[in-house]
Amino acid sequence: MSHYSPDILKVRREAIRWHLLSAINLSRPVGIYTEALLPIVQSVYVDATHQEIRRELDYLEAREMCAIVRDPLDRWSVDLTRTGIDFVEYTIDAQPGVARPRITQG
């Protein structure tokens, strides 16, 4: 991916974060493993990798939008935090770093 411009990579990262949050929201209340998230993201970005998913989940965890449980076999189970739920449900303002679509009807 190094042949893409920094702007394209930024758009990709932010879009992947939104897709991850949306997919994790659908898995509530049980959470979801990263193995199940990869094909969801690959439906948009065919060349997405497991490492890329983990990197963006790590970012979302640092932003307190998701919680990750890392088991001894290095499997990650992910669930949304209250902030993540509020963000996905549009009850809090958009935050930089995640490409949440705007609501255009209302």
C-alpha positions in Angstrom: 0.0 0.0 0.0 3.0 2.3 0.1 2.4 3.3 -3.5 -0.8 5.2 -2.4 -0.7 8.9 -1.5 -0.9 9.8 2.2 -4.3 11.3 1.6 -5.6 8.1 0.1 -4.2 6.1 3.0 -5.9 8.5 5.4 -9.3 8.1 3.7 -8.8 4.3 3.8 -7.9 4.2 7.5 -10.9 6.3 8.5 -13.3 4.4 6.3 -12.1 1.1 7.7 -12.6 2.4 11.2 -16.2 3.2 10.3 -16.9 -0.2 8.8 -15.4 -1.9 11.8 -17.6 0.1 14.2 -20.7 -0.6 12.1 -19.9 -4.3 12.0 -19.2 -4.5 15.7 -22.4 -2.7 16.4 -24.3 -5.4 14.6 -22.7 -8.1 16.7 -23.9 -6.5 20.0 -24.4 -7.7 22.7 -22.0 -10.6 22.2 -19.1 -9.0 20.4 -17.2 -10.3 17.4 -13.8 -11.9 16.6 -11.4 -10.2 14.3 -11.5 -13.2 12.0 -15.1 -12.4 11.2 -14.4 -8.7 10.7 -11.8 -9.2 8.0 -14.1 -10.4 5.3 -16.5 -7.6 6.0 -13.7 -5.0 5.5 -12.4 -7.0 2.5 -15.8 -6.6 0.9 -14.9 -2.9 0.5 -11.1 -3.1 0.5 -10.2 -6.4 -1.1 -6.5 -6.1 -0.1 -7.3 -5.4 3.6 -5.2 -7.6 6.0 -5.7 -9.0 9.5 -2.9 -6.8 10.7 -4.6 -3.7 9.3 -7.8 -4.6 11.0 -6.0 -5.0 14.3 -4.1 -1.7 13.9 -7.4 0.2 13.3 -9.1 -1.6 16.2 -6.2 -0.7 18.4 -6.8 3.0 17.4 -10.5 2.6 18.2 -9.7 1.1 21.6 -7.3 4.0 22.4 -10.2 6.3 21.5 -12.4 4.3 24.0 -14.8 3.4 21.2 -14.3 -0.3 21.5 -13.0 -2.8 24.0 -10.8 -5.7 23.0 -10.3 -8.9 24.8 -7.0 -10.6 23.8 -7.0 -14.3 24.7 -3.9 -16.5 25.2 -4.2 -17.8 21.7 -3.9 -14.3 20.3 -7.5 -14.1 19.3 -9.2 -10.7 19.7 -12.8 -10.4 20.6 -14.2 -6.9 20.2 -17.2 -5.1 21.5 -18.3 -1.5 21.5 -18.0 0.8 24.5 -20.8 3.2 25.4 -18.9 5.9 23.4 -18.7 3.6 20.4 -22.4 2.8 20.6 -23.3 6.5 20.9 -21.0 7.3 18.0 -22.5 4.6 15.7 -26.0 5.7 16.7 -25.2 9.3 15.9 -26.0 10.5 19.5 -22.6 12.2 19.9 -20.7 14.5 17.6 -18.5 13.0 14.9 -14.9 12.7 15.9 -11.9 13.1 13.7 -10.2 9.9 12.6 -13.4 8.0 11.7 -15.2 8.5 8.4 -18.8 8.4 9.8 -21.2 9.2 6.9 -23.3 12.3 7.4 -27.1 11.9 7.9 -28.6 13.7 4.9 -32.2 13.0 5.5 -34.1 14.1 8.5 
